[in-house]
Amino acid sequence: MSEILILNKPFNVLSQFTDKEQRNTLADYVNKPGFYAAGRLDYDSEGLLLLTNDGQLANRIADPKHKLEKTYLVQLEGDISNDAIEQLKDGVLLKDGKTRPAQAKRADQPSWLWPRTPPIRQRKNQPTCWIELKIKEGKNRQVRRMTAAVGHPTLRLIRAQIGQWHLNDLQPGNSRLETVHLPKQKPATARAKRGSTPARKASHKRR
């Protein structure tokens, strides 16, 4: 049995507990000794961050090989085209390689969305739009680089879901604790012994 803390990380908060520059950290919102972030969420991004006191669970959440899907709600500069949506779906070529195919679609501004402090910097007379983007990888600042690559800089980025865990009605800085029952790991396969496969005896024809 493991415990997981589901936190709505506010804007401009580090996904760690200390900072030499005295910026806001998780220590301002989490008081549970032994809990650490399973994965990261950028300083200037908001939304779902998972913390746990179980190393095995943290590895399952953070390790890309487990391919937990992450859902982001993204406010973009400009009105995104169908072609740009298709580019996001197919994969975008970044400096560190092409992204994997993703799920992308236009979205309405979430009705449950909280006001951000400070508000986004929006150019005068420049429209904005929202998309929902689902990915299964975690390149550095990937979502922002993907949207910029298709011509639409990200103005606001909110992570809404990781695998089975989602924000629901959590407000920024608030969290809830859940119990997780990890399936038992299968025992390692025993190494085959040398010559373990018995050689078949040669059949001799009777003369």
Secondary structure, 3 states (H helix, E strand, C coil): CEEEEEEEECCCCCCCCCCCCCCCCHHHCCCCCCCEECCCCCCCCEEEEEEECCHHHHHHHHCHHHCCCEEEEEEEECCCCHHHHHHHHHCCEECCEECCCCEEEEECCCCCCCCCCCCCCCCCCCCEEEEEEEECCCCCCHHHHHHHHCCCCEEEEEEEEECCEECCCCCCCCEEEEEECCCCCCCCCCCCCCCCCCCCCCCCCCC
